[in-house]
Amino acid sequence: MCKPIIKWVGGKRQLINELIKRMPKKYNRYFEPFIGGGALFFELKPKNAFINDYNQELTNLYTVIRDCSSELINDICKHKNEADYYYEVRALDRDVNLFKKLTNIERASRFVFLNKTGFNGLYRVNSKGQYNVPFGRYKNPNYCDPENIKACSDLLKNTEISNGDFDIIKHKIQKDDFVYFDPPYVPLTATSSFTGYTDKGFDEDMQFRLRDLCDYIHNKGAYFMLSNSSADFIYELYDVDGYTIHEAEANRNINSKGNGRGKVKEVIIINY
Ligand SMILES: C[S@@+](CC[C@H](N)C(=O)[O-])C[C@H]1O[C@@H](n2cnc3c(N)ncnc32)[C@H](O)[C@@H]1O
């Protein structure tokens, strides 16, 4: 049974039960255009799915797992959990020409290795798109996990994967399809936003565009479920006839340095 391959900031493992109990009873195809670590996707294991993310390393990883799992396993299991080696592998994206020479399999293998051996299992890039997480010093990080990669490869065989903006799903949506949206959250305070998923941020205009897409899905007779923070802006944005805003509590890092945890109120918005 496949489990999420990577750990992701804003991952939804914590909220899984809250999400599952609010899913529509019946739906046709499954869409997740901000897939990230895919906690809900890997839990549901949908038969007919479409996943997307703006982060290229991530969608390359899922594509490689689906299409070249044996080659990926061979490459991943060659890595070494040593600081000097980690920094060498991390530095590969400092030289654009060198990075371009890596195969998709090598890039996917690097990505899993850095995610599992880097500090806190975090993915974070700077404004130039360069990985900037320090070495994690873990005893036995589980980056070489052939069984799980094979199981995820089987699941992904029924999944279309794309890399781009979330709007990419618009022309595909049909009546009775289901979309789960888990965008970068609207920050609750000026210092609490995490912007390191991609080299671009996710601003208020993007949140407006996303609400417009929800309206489109609603008018098509399809279903959506959307997670976000409990910022006032979100309550105002989704104050729409036919939409319900539920509240749920998640354990999150509660300050910008990420070393304090506490219960944080989040919202789950549905149109059914
Ligand atoms: C909150 S995370 C998703 C977490 C995921 N649900 C999980 O369980 O790990 C948000 C994701 O949106 C992606 N993203 C940011 N801007 C985007 C855009 N314009 N279109 C599509 N994806 C985007 C980020 O790369 C990140 O993976």
PDBQT file of the ligand as one rigid body, heavy atoms in Angstrom, charges set to zero:
ROOT
HETATM    1  C1  LIG A 301      -0.352  23.595   0.870  1.00  0.00    +0.000 C 
HETATM    2  S1  LIG A 301       0.659  22.874  -0.371  1.00  0.00    +0.000 S 
HETATM    3  C2  LIG A 301      -0.210  21.393  -0.766  1.00  0.00    +0.000 C 
HETATM    4  C3  LIG A 301       0.012  20.334   0.315  1.00  0.00    +0.000 C 
HETATM    5  C4  LIG A 301      -0.596  18.970  -0.011  1.00  0.00    +0.000 C 
HETATM    6  N1  LIG A 301      -2.028  18.963   0.082  1.00  0.00    +0.000 N 
HETATM    7  C5  LIG A 301      -0.050  17.890   0.921  1.00  0.00    +0.000 C 
HETATM    8  O1  LIG A 301      -0.783  17.131   1.561  1.00  0.00    +0.000 OA
HETATM    9  O2  LIG A 301       1.206  17.789   0.994  1.00  0.00    +0.000 OA
HETATM   10  C6  LIG A 301       0.423  23.935  -1.755  1.00  0.00    +0.000 C 
HETATM   11  C7  LIG A 301       1.060  23.494  -3.072  1.00  0.00    +0.000 C 
HETATM   12  O3  LIG A 301       0.697  24.429  -4.107  1.00  0.00    +0.000 OA
HETATM   13  C8  LIG A 301       1.764  24.532  -5.040  1.00  0.00    +0.000 C 
HETATM   14  N2  LIG A 301       1.564  25.789  -5.805  1.00  0.00    +0.000 N 
HETATM   15  C9  LIG A 301       1.939  27.062  -5.490  1.00  0.00    +0.000 A 
HETATM   16  N3  LIG A 301       1.479  27.934  -6.432  1.00  0.00    +0.000 NA
HETATM   17  C10 LIG A 301       0.785  27.201  -7.341  1.00  0.00    +0.000 A 
HETATM   18  C11 LIG A 301       0.042  27.512  -8.531  1.00  0.00    +0.000 A 
HETATM   19  N4  LIG A 301      -0.084  28.776  -8.963  1.00  0.00    +0.000 N 
HETATM   20  N5  LIG A 301      -0.565  26.502  -9.213  1.00  0.00    +0.000 NA
HETATM   21  C12 LIG A 301      -0.443  25.209  -8.792  1.00  0.00    +0.000 A 
HETATM   22  N6  LIG A 301       0.252  24.851  -7.672  1.00  0.00    +0.000 NA
HETATM   23  C13 LIG A 301       0.846  25.827  -6.962  1.00  0.00    +0.000 A 
HETATM   24  C14 LIG A 301       2.998  24.474  -4.178  1.00  0.00    +0.000 C 
HETATM   25  O4  LIG A 301       4.119  24.046  -4.936  1.00  0.00    +0.000 OA
HETATM   26  C15 LIG A 301       2.585  23.452  -3.093  1.00  0.00    +0.000 C 
HETATM   27  O5  LIG A 301       2.982  22.148  -3.454  1.00  0.00    +0.000 OA
ENDROOT
TORSDOF 0
